[in-house]
């Protein structure tokens, strides 16, 4: 829980505080379960890629995300 709180604070945004905290919990759980930092890095990179893709699709009016 402590590492998830730290993760959320480092990535601070009022809008995404809870989802980032939950991602931090998921990353910590994944590392604990697999003992692989690579697995957590791949999950983090995947999450970032999806976020950036959605933001770009919204920016160029391909999709419309609620804001």
N, C-alpha and C positions, 0 to 999 in steps of 0.2 A: 504494500500500500504506500509505503514511503517513497519508493522509486517512482510509482505512478503519480504521486503528488508532485515530486520534483520534475518529472517529465511534463506535467501540465503547466507548472510554473514557468519552466524554460520556454515552452511553446505558448505563452500566455496570450489569450484572446478571450474577452468576455463571451463572445458569440460561441466559441467552440471549447470552452473550458471543460464541460462535462464529457463531450465526445473524446477529447484528447486525453483526459484522465482515464476513460475506459480503454482507449488504445494503449495507454501506459500499463494498465492492469493486464491487458491481453499480451503485450510484449513480455512483461515479467513472467506471466504464466507460461508462455511459450518457451522462454529461456529455461525456466525451472523444470519444465517437462522434458525438454530435449537436451539441455545442457549445451546448447549450440548458440553462440552469439550470431552466427551466420543466419540461422533461421529467423531470429528477431530482426536482423538487418534487412533481410529479404522482405519480411512482412512490413516493416517501416517503409521501405522503398516502394513496395506495391501500393500501400496506402497513399503515399505522396503522389505516385504516378496517377492514381485514380482521381485524387483531389485536383491536381493540375489539369488533367484532361477535362474534368467536369467544368472547372473554371474557364478554360479556353473555349469549350463548346458553348457555355453560357455567354461569354464575352462576344463571340462572333454569331450569336443568335441562332445557333444550331439547335439548342435546347433552351428552355426557360426554367431556371431554378428559383425557388422562393427566396426572397431576401428580406 
